[in-house]
């Protein structure tokens, strides 16, 4: 089993920044990737970005490219989502997901991000 705990959400004005963290614990040795998703009120959950654990290569959805950066701390089994130039449309609950090499995924409980105009 894997447990994921997100933190770092909050309220920020448009143009501001937040840094989300997702700490993984448990059976993390076979991690393939860790990803961020978000879900705005009344909308489906959408992919934000991901980072492959073996290569540290991140990829992003188009709407956040150039504003969001995913990084990781191997020693702490933690992945980060640095969010800059935040806009009201970035308001959502942000979720962390871990995928292992056997197609199993684990989700965190989510952290709320509110961006005021």
N, C-alpha and C positions, 0 to 999 in steps of 0.2 A: 504493500500500500504506500501511497504517496500523499503527503499533506502539503497544501499550498496556502500561504497566508499573504494576502496583499495588504499594502499600507501606502500612505502618502497622499491619498485623495483629499479633497477639500474644496474650498471656494476661492476663486481667483478672478480678477478682472480680465477682460479681454486684452490680449497682448502679453499677459503674464505667463509664468512658467510653473510647472509642478514636476516632481519626480516621484514616480510610483516604484514601489519595490514589490517583489514576489519572492518569498523565501520558501524553498522546497525542503522537505524533510521526509525521512522514510527511505524506501527503496528507490533511490535516485541514480543508481549506478548505470542503468541502461537508458538514461535520458537521450532521446534523439533530438528533440527541439523543445523550446519554450516559446510560447506565443502570447500575444495580447489581443484581446477582443474587447468590444464595447457594445453596450446596448442602451440606446436612448429611449425615453418614454414613448411607448406606442410603436416602436420599431423593432425589427429583428436584430439579433446579435450579429455584429459584423467584425470581420477580421481587421486588425490594425497593423500588426507586424509580427515577425517571428525571427528567432535566431537559432541556427543549428549549433548543437552543443559541441560537435567535433571540430567545426571549422570557425565558429564565431561569426559566420557571415550572416548579417541581418537582411531582411527584405521587408518592404512596407507596402501598405495600400497607397494608392496614388494621392489620396486626399491629405495624407500626413507627411509625405516625402518632403524633406528639407526642414521640417518642423519638429518631428519626433525622432528620437534615437534610442535604439535598444542596445543594451550592453549587459554584461554578466560579470559576476564574481564567482569564479570556480570554487574557491576555498570556502565560500559561504553558501554555495548552491543557491545563489540569488540572481535574479534577472531584474533589470531596471528598465523603466520607460521614462526617458527624459522628454518632457513635452514643453516646447517653446511656442511663442506666438499663438497662444491658445485663443480660440474663438468660441462664441456661444454655441456653435454647432458641434463643438467637441464635448459638450455636456452629455454625460452618460455614466453608467456604471461600467467600470473597467474590470475585466476579468483576465486572470492569468491561466494559461493552460499548458500542461506538460504532456508531451507525447513520448512514449517509449518506443523502443525498436520493434515491439510486437503489436503495434497498432492500438495500444491502450492509451486512453487519455484521462487526465485528471484535471479538475477545475478548482480554482479558488472560490472564495465566497464573494469576491467583488469589492471594489472600493469606489465610492461616489466621487465624481468630479463635476463641479458646477462652475461654469464660466459666465460671469455677468457682463452685460454690454455697457 
